[in-house]
Amino acid sequence: MWTPPELPPYVPPTGFRAGHLQTVIPSLFRTVEGVAYRRTRLELDDGDFLDLDRLAARLSAGAEGRPSRVVLIAHGLEGSSERAYVRGMAKAFARRGWDAVAWNHRGCSGEPNRLLRAYHSGSTEDVAAVVEWARGEGYRQIGLVGFSLGGNVTLKYVGDEGRQLAEEVVGAVGVSVPVDLAGSAEVMEAFDRKVYMKRFLRSLAAKSEEKASRFPEAPDPTPVHAMSTFAEFDGYFTAPVHGYESAEDYWARASSLPALEHVAVPTLLANAKNDPFLSASCFPDVENPLVTVLAPESGGHVGFVRFPLGAELWSETVATRWLEAASAYASSAASSAAPFSTA
C-alpha cells in the first residue's frame, strides 16, 4: 500500500507571505545557474514537433552509464524550459541522480510550431508523446512534474490513462495547478489580476498574429488585442481552433479535476491557498488514496520563495521527495511481483 512520504511545511520568509509578492518576486528576479540543456526535437505523428531540453543527471563518483530514471517537466502558460522555475526543478532532480527533460509546449521553444493548432490545457496527447519518447530512450522509471497549465495537462493525462498508464511512469507532481479551469478563469477576471492577464494576453495576441500570417483559416487576430479575459480569448481562439464548442466546453473537458479520481500512481497536487490564479475549487477533496493535496497557506503562484532565490525552493524539495518515494514504491512493487526463482 502506498504511504505518502513526510513532506516539509512551507514557511515563507519574513515579509514575503503575500500571494502577489510570492508570485512576482521569483518570476522577475530568480536565476538558476548550472543548467546546460541538450536539445532534442521530437517529431509528432500529426506533422508538428516538440523541443525537449535534457539536463543530464549528476552521477555519484565512480558511477557509469546513464541513469535509469528521468523526470519530464512541463512549463506553464506562455513559459518555456528556460523559465527559472523549470530550470530550478530540473537542477533539483539532476542533483539527485535523475535525468531531467524540460519539454516545451508547441510554439514555446523559440520557434513557431508548424500547425494552426497550438497547445492548451487539455493537450494530453503531447504528454503521451514525450512519455513514449522517454520509454524509447530506455528509461525504466519516469516521473512527471507540471506547473500551472503544464500541471493541468500532466494530471489530466495521468488520470485519463488510469490503470492503462505506461508501467514506467511511477508518479506525478502538479505545482500551482488550475485543476478547475472555469473557476480559475473567473478568479483571473478580478481587478488585482489585470496585470497578469495583460501579460498573458499580450503574448497570446502576438502568437495569434503569427498564426494569421501563415494560415488563412486562422481567426482574425485584431480582436485579440482588445481582450482582457481568458473567457474572451478561449471562446474566440482556443476553443474553435482546438475543436471545442465554446470556452465553457473547453474548460469543462480540459480540466484535470474530474480525472483525479482515476489516477493510478502516487500523485501530488501542491497549491498555495494564497495563489492569485486559483479558485477555491482548485483545492479539492479527493477520495483517491493515491492523490495527496498539499495546500500551504502561502506560496503564491509558482512561487514558494526561499532566499537566496537561486537556492532550491520548497516546491523543488517537495517534488523530488515525492518522486523519490514513488520511485522506491514502484521498485518495491515490481520486486514483489517478480516470479519466484530457485536459480
Secondary structure, 3 states (H helix, E strand, C coil): CCCCCCCCCCCCCCCCCCHHHHHHHHHHHCCCCCCCCEEEEEECCCCCEEEEEEECCCCCCCCCCCCCEEEEEECCCCCCCCCHHHHHHHHHHHHCCCEEEEECCCCCCCCCCCCCCCCCCCCHHHHHHHHHHHHHCCCCEEEEEEECHHHHHHHHHHHHHHHHCCCCEEEEEEECCCCCHHHHHHHCCCHHHHHHHHHHHHHHHHHHHHHHHHCCCCCCCHHHHHCCCHHHHHHHHHHHHCCCCCHHHHHHHHCCHHHHHHCCCCEEEECCCCCCCCCHHHCCCCCCCCEEEECCCCCCCCCCCCCCCCCCCHHHHHHHHHHHHHHHHHHHHHHHHCCCCCC
